[in-house]
Amino acid sequence: MTATIPELPLLSLSPDELDLITALRTDLLSSRFKLDLLDAYFNGEQIVRDLGISIPPQLKGLHTVIGWPRIGVEALEQRLDLEAFRWADGSDASDLEEIAEANDLFDEASLAHLDALTYGREYVTVGSGDCGTADCPPLITFESPLDMTMFWDARSRMATAALRECIEDGVRLVTLYLPDETIHAAEVEGGWEVFDRDQHRLGVVPVLRMANRQRTADRVGKSEITPEVMSITDAGCRRLMGIEVQSEFFGAPQRYILGASESAFQDAEGNAKSAWDTYIGRVLALERDEDGQVPTVGAFTAHDPSGQTKIIDLYARIMATQLGLPPHMLGYTSDNPASADAIRSSEAMLVKKAERRIRRFGATHRDAMRLALWVRDGEPPDKTRRIEAVWRNPATPTIAAQTDAAVKLAQAGIVPAESDVLLEMAGFTEDQRRRVAAERRRAQGAKILDRLAQLGEQDDAQQSPEPEDGDGDGDF
């Protein structure tokens, strides 16, 4: 009889896990081409489709770039500044600050926002820290959709499984995220070898999706670089390429000579001059013909690119509408400069888009922080305690207007003068508000010490004996 050796679950994948990895990898690879195309437009590396009419074969390698997609995406991302996390009930948030600082969360969040706006989505993973100590803070990482995908349950609005794939030192690695464990495996001879299983037992997949421009029928998200933006970018690049081609042919005014003899285009030895020598020499002297007539010399009108630049300005205005940007951000200027109020009015659409992204992305950041507390403590946080993500104001109001509104609220007694809410309304950052609070505590402490010193002096004065005059009547 031969003994049956049980298969070690630590070193191999189950059939269900293999099927899940195959399905997730298929989903990941199916969207790779579209994501690479969006990345090319963001980086200005897209291949502009040539109509094959106005560009000669000699200039097929000419490449022109208009960075409008990058400007549109970065202009929106620059208004999404995550500053802090805090408990909504006002309690001490040092535990949230510790997790955020350990993961460099505020700097990493800007990268996540940029990817979410460019690709339409970004992923957030939460896991145990790898510092090797018991009090190690949980690990929060942001993953690109080029390397990660997930299966989503629309009813519960939660992930059912997720996969991350990468190549390190020539070895393909995958990480499979499941509700009760996270599996790390490497590709070996066409199969997969498991080298780690994290039995977290959370009951939920520790992966979140930061989606941009969601719809009820499309929870994956859409990029800010829409097909309309791509089309206008291609049209602008072709127009710039046309200007380059025309400058090659018509940058120098073309000349004509009528009635000149053949000798005018020959050197002293009777050899024909090249076209360039004839042009730069400007034919300084021409002989009269046998009838005594002087040859007629003239020049064609040089090319004027102003017509092309007006078309590019038209594209800039159309692009500004698509991206929700003021036209001056895309280089379009008019003869009459816009006033400050007009500029703020033109930024209204951009500000509103930023506020919507703050609401959507803020929910993802709060859920990630709650998952991190769950991983650290081993149990889910109390649902009655709500976490708030603090963002900088995406608008650009004047400091005077913000301060005036805060002062009026304090004077009306709606908000206490010492409230942190007033400082936030006045435009103070989280660090500035902390410094103001610390200075207030020091000032209050100094006042208390001064008051105590005054009371001590009064007590000493009352306890000191009165001087006598010597005759016992108390008079001097």
Secondary structure as GFF3:
##gff-version 3
##sequence-region A 1 476
A	DSSP	alpha_helix	15	30	.	.	.	ID=ss1
A	DSSP	alpha_helix	32	43	.	.	.	ID=ss2
A	DSSP	three_ten_helix	57	59	.	.	.	ID=ss3
A	DSSP	alpha_helix	68	77	.	.	.	ID=ss4
A	DSSP	beta_strand	82	87	.	.	.	ID=ss5
A	DSSP	alpha_helix	94	102	.	.	.	ID=ss6
A	DSSP	alpha_helix	105	119	.	.	.	ID=ss7
A	DSSP	beta_strand	121	127	.	.	.	ID=ss8
A	DSSP	beta_strand	139	143	.	.	.	ID=ss9
A	DSSP	beta_strand	148	153	.	.	.	ID=ss10
A	DSSP	beta_strand	158	168	.	.	.	ID=ss11
A	DSSP	beta_strand	171	177	.	.	.	ID=ss12
A	DSSP	beta_strand	182	188	.	.	.	ID=ss13
A	DSSP	beta_strand	191	198	.	.	.	ID=ss14
A	DSSP	beta_strand	207	211	.	.	.	ID=ss15
A	DSSP	alpha_helix	227	250	.	.	.	ID=ss16
A	DSSP	beta_strand	255	258	.	.	.	ID=ss17
A	DSSP	three_ten_helix	262	265	.	.	.	ID=ss18
A	DSSP	alpha_helix	275	281	.	.	.	ID=ss19
A	DSSP	beta_strand	296	299	.	.	.	ID=ss20
A	DSSP	alpha_helix	306	323	.	.	.	ID=ss21
A	DSSP	three_ten_helix	327	330	.	.	.	ID=ss22
A	DSSP	alpha_helix	340	346	.	.	.	ID=ss23
A	DSSP	alpha_helix	348	377	.	.	.	ID=ss24
A	DSSP	beta_strand	387	391	.	.	.	ID=ss25
A	DSSP	alpha_helix	399	411	.	.	.	ID=ss26
A	DSSP	alpha_helix	420	425	.	.	.	ID=ss27
A	DSSP	alpha_helix	430	463	.	.	.	ID=ss28
###
